[in-house]
Amino acid sequence: MTLTKREIELEQKVAELSAQAREVPQLRAKTAVLQKERDKLLQQLGLIESLDRGRIAVPDWIAPPKPVRGHHATLCLLVTDTHFDEVVNPDEVDGINCYNREIAELRLRRCFERTIMLARDYLSGIKYDGVALFLGGDVFSGNIHEELEVTNEQPITEALVRMSYALYDFGRSLAETVPNVTMIVMPGNHPRLERKPRMKNAWNNFEWAMGMFVQALAHDTFTVVVPKDLVHRFTIFDQTIGLSHGDGVKSQSFAGVPWYSMKQRRDAIQALLKSLSLPQIDLLVYGHYHQMFFEEGSGSSLLVNGSIKGYDEYILKTKYSGQTPIQALLTFHPTHGLTDLSRINLGSVK
């Protein structure tokens, strides 16, 4: 007997349903096993909850989520008080420090290498919009003191050329790693031309000439700013940074740092800017004191950078205070402002 097409389809459907019916007991057995495992887990969770009632529960946010790529930030490296080409004899400072031209260049190189390493390897998940290199003064030891003029390793004019090429090399290397590199060269008090400090034309010293030299070398590779103002204002996102060497504040000193006088100067700067309808300073940055410290302020914070030279005879004889060679690396977030202060320790470079 020949089956019709419709009868063939019906028989195939019956065969499929019969096969599914045979699988039902197996599916029921698997379901029963899964239900037992579920009940067992629920019992274990109930036991854990009962144990946690007698102790502090570990919050589920203790492990941070995986970093999301695309965060933006700007780096700021502070380089102050290199005092190139001063010599510090370890025999005269109880072996605490040794300093000369070779060590100065090694510490400066270590400082630059650590900046690039932190930006490239350590602070992951961050896209840097740029880097600001603040040269906050006293790159050179200078000739303002007769003893320095005698003991320096080389004349300041030779040191100027040597340091200019070193700074250009660093800026060029940094520009290959991070975009928008800006170098700001502020004058200190040691490279001045006269022995007695002057109020007029305070920028007229060897560091200003060095900055112009680096600017000519850099050309289109990176930006070099050589201001003449005593407090240079620089904007990072919505933060206004005030950069000054810090000399001239001398009264009310403790351990070599005039805390009260620096606060007075900071408040006076803010009042002056307000009277001129100019933006207030969010962070005031100094060098000069060879000690690093950060003071959070309600209107303006204060950061004093350390030195690359470190201890010397003057500090140990007059102040009995000081700090090992150290420089600061800052990270600014577009929304949260200053979010990180990294200490680049250079004391091991001898």
N, C-alpha and C positions, 0 to 999 in steps of 0.2 A: 504494500500500500504506500502510495506516495504522499508524503506530508506536505501540507501547504507551507508557505513562507511564514504565515502567522503562527502556525503550530510549532514550527522550529524555534521561533523567537520565544514562545511561551515555555517550551521545554528548557531552553538555555536559562531563562529567568528562574525556573524552578530549581535547576541545578545550582545556580549561584546562591539562592536563598538557603538551600540545604547545606551548602558549604559554610555559610555564615552561621547557621544554627549550630553546626558542629563546633565552631569556635567560641560560642557563648560560654560554656563551662570554663574554658581556659581563661577568658577575659574576667569572669567572676572570681577565679582563683587569684589572678594577679591583682584585682581590685582589693580583695581581702588582705593580701600581703601589704599593699600600699597603705591601707587603713590602719593595720597594726603598726607599721613604721611611723605613721603620723601620730597615733596615740602615744607611742613611746617618746617621740620628740616633744610632744606637749607635756608629758609628765616630767621630762628633763628640764624644760623651760620653767615649769612650776617650781621645781626644786631650786633652780638658780635664783628665781625671784625670791623664794623664801630665805635663801642664804644672803641675798643682797639687802634684805630688810635690816640686817644688823650691821651694815657697813656703808660707807659712802660709795654710791654707784659711779662707775666710770662713765663720763658723758660721751656720747657718740661723736662729738665734734673734736675729740682730743687728737685725732689724726686728720691733718689738713687735707683738703682735696688736692688732686693732681694739678700742678700749676697750669694755667691757661696761657698759651702763647699770645703775644701781642701787647703786653704791658709796655708803657712808654716811660722813659726817665731821662734825666740829664745828669752827667757826672761833673763834679768840680774837684780838681786836685789843687791843694794849697802847697806851694813851694816857697818857703821863707827861710831867711837866715842861713844861707849856705856858707857865707863868709869865705868864699873862694879868694885867695890863696893863703889863708891863715894857717899857722903851724901850732899845734898843741902837743907839747912833749909829755908823754905818759909819765916820765919821771917826776914831773912837776905837779901832777894832779893825782898822785897816789895810784897810778895805773888805771884810773877809771876810764880814761879816753885817750885815744891817739888820733891825731888829725893832721892831714897834709893834702897836697893837691891830688895825689893818687887816691886816697881814701874818699875825698870829696867827690871825685868823679865816679867812684864805685858806688857810693851811697846814692848819688843822684840817679845813676843808671838803675839801681835796684828799685828806687822809688818809681821810676817810669815803667819798669818791667812789671811791678806789682799792680800798677794802675791798669795796664793792658790786660794782665792775667785776670784781675777781678772782673773787668768788663766783659771779657771773652768767655771765661770758664766758670767763675764762681757764682755770679748773680745771673742764673739761668732764667729763661722765660721773659727777659726784658729786652726791648728794642730801644737803643739809645738814640735820642734825637740829636745829641751833640755832647761835646765835652768843653768845659771852660777850665783853662789852666790859669790859676791866679798866682802870679809871681809877686809876693807881697813885700819885697824889699830886702835889702842887705844880702844880695847875691854875692857881693864882693866884700872882703874885709876892709879895703880902702887904706888911705894914707892919713886919716885924720888924727891918729895917735902916732907919736914918734916911734914907739916900740913896735907897732905893727908895720910901719914903713921899713923898719930895719929887719924884722923877722919874717915878713911875708916871703914866699918862695919866688915870686916873680913880680915885676911891676904891674900895676893895675891895667895899663893899656894892653899888655900881652894877655892878661887874664880875661879882659873884655872880649878880645877876638876869640879866644879859646872857648869861653862859655857861650858866646853867640852861636858858634857852629854846633855846639852840643845841644843847645835848646832847639835849634832848627832841625837837627836830626831827630830829636824826640817828637817834635810837632809833626814832622813828616811821617814818622812811623805810626803815630797815633791816628793821623788822618787816613792811613791805610786800613785801620781797624774800625774806627767810628767816624761817622760823618760830622760835618759842621764843628770843626775844632777852632776854638777862639783862645788866644793867649793874651792875657792882660798883664802888662809890665808896670808895676808901681815902684816909685823910688823909695829907698830906705834912707837911713841917716848916715850909714858908714861910707857909702860911695860918693859923698858930697865932695865938692871941690875945695871948700874952706873949712878950717878947723872949727870955727864957731858956727853953730847952726843959724840959718837965716830964715826969716818968714817969707820974704819975697823970692820968687823964682826957686822954690824948694825943689822943683823938678829938675833943675839944672845940675845934673850929676852924671856919673859914668853909667848908671843903670838906664837912664833915659837914652843915652847914646847906644847902649847895648840893645835896647828895645827897637830902636830905629834900624839897627844893623840886622836884627832877626826879621823885622818886617820886610826889609829889602830882599833877604834871602828867601823868605817864604813865598813872596809874590802871590800866585794864585793857589798855592798848595793848602794853606790855612790862613786864618785871619789873625793879625797881630794888632792889638790896641795899645797905644803908649800915651796914656792920659797925663795931663798936667795938673788936674785938680787934686786937692789934698784928700778928699774922700770921693772915690769913683763909684758911681752907682751903676749896677749891672742887673738886668732883669732876666730871671729864669722862670718861665711860665708866668705865674702871677706874683712871684716872689721878687722883691727888690733887695739886692745884696749890696751892702756898702763895703768897699775895700779900701783899707788904709794901712800904712805900716804900723802905726801905733806909738811912735816916739812923740815926746812932748808931754806925755802924761806921767808925772813924776811924784807928786805929793801923795800923802796918805798911803804909803807903800807897806805891804806885808809880804815877806819872803820874796822880795823883788818884783811883786805884782801890785800896782796901785788900784785895788779893787774899787774903792769909793770914787776915786777920781775918774776912772774909766766909766763908771755909771753916770757920773755928772756929765762927762763929755757926750756919752750916748744920748742922754736926755736932752742936752743942748742941741745936738744935731737934729733930733726929732722935732724939737720946738722950732728951730730955724726953718726946716723943710715945710712944716705946717704953716708958718707965717708967710711963706713964699708960694703956698698952694701947690707944693710939689709932693709927689708920692712919698709916704713914710718908708723907712728902712725896716725890713723884716728881719734881717740878719746882718750884724756888723762884724766884719772879719779883720783881725789884727795879726801881726807877727810880733817881732821885736823882743818879746819877753822870754823866748826860748823855752816856754812851758805851754803844754796844750791843756786847755780847759774849755768847757762849754757851759754857759749859763742861760737857762731858759728864761725869757722875759715875756711879760704880758703884752707889751707893745713891740719890743724888738729884742731878739736874742743876741748874745755875744759869743763869738768863737775866737779864741786866741790859739794860733797854730804853734807847734813846736819848732825845733830847729833841726837842720841837717848836721850842724857842727857838733852839738851836744855840749857836755861840760867843758869848761876851760878854766884857766887860772883866775880870771876876774870873778867868775861866779863863785868859785870855792873860797876865795879870799874875802869877798865883800858881802855875799848874800847867803852863803851856806845853803843854797838851794839850786835847783836845776832839774834837768830831765835828760834821759838818754835820747839819742837822735830819733825823732819821730815826726811824721807829717800826716796830714788829714786828707781823707778822700770822702767827699760828700755825694749823696744821691738825692736828687730832687724829683718828686712825683708831680704830674700836672695837676692833681687834685689835692693831695695830702701834703704838699710842700716838702720840707726836709724829712726824709724817712730813714736815712742811714748815715752814720758817721763811722767810717772805717779808719783804724789806726794802722799806718804803715810803719812798722818798727824797723829801724835801720841800725840799731846798736850792735848787731852781730857782724856788721861789715867793718872790718878793721884792717 
